[in-house]
């Protein structure tokens, strides 16, 4: 089963919420260097290429869109 986005490409900006991946800081932006069916390769905090499972990362624009919509929902919940 594939949990990742079909539009994930080389050069996409991603972030992860996992805090147990060595060399990867949670909620920090990373650029995809390579990807295959199960893994994404990125440059970690130490400047090394590291493979991370696709199900642990999400595109930054998707995360920020979800956060924006949930903020609007909270702000305008009483109005509608």
JOVENUR-V989586 format. One record per run of one state. SS is the DSSP state (@ for helix, = for strand, . for the rest). FROM is the first residue (numbers start at 1). TO is the last residue. If there is no record, write none. Layout:
SS_FROM_TO + SS_FROM_TO
This chain:
._1_12 + =_13_16 + ._17_29 + =_30_35 + ._36_38 + =_39_43 + ._44_48 + =_49_53 + @_54_56 + =_57_59 + @_60_75 + ._76_80
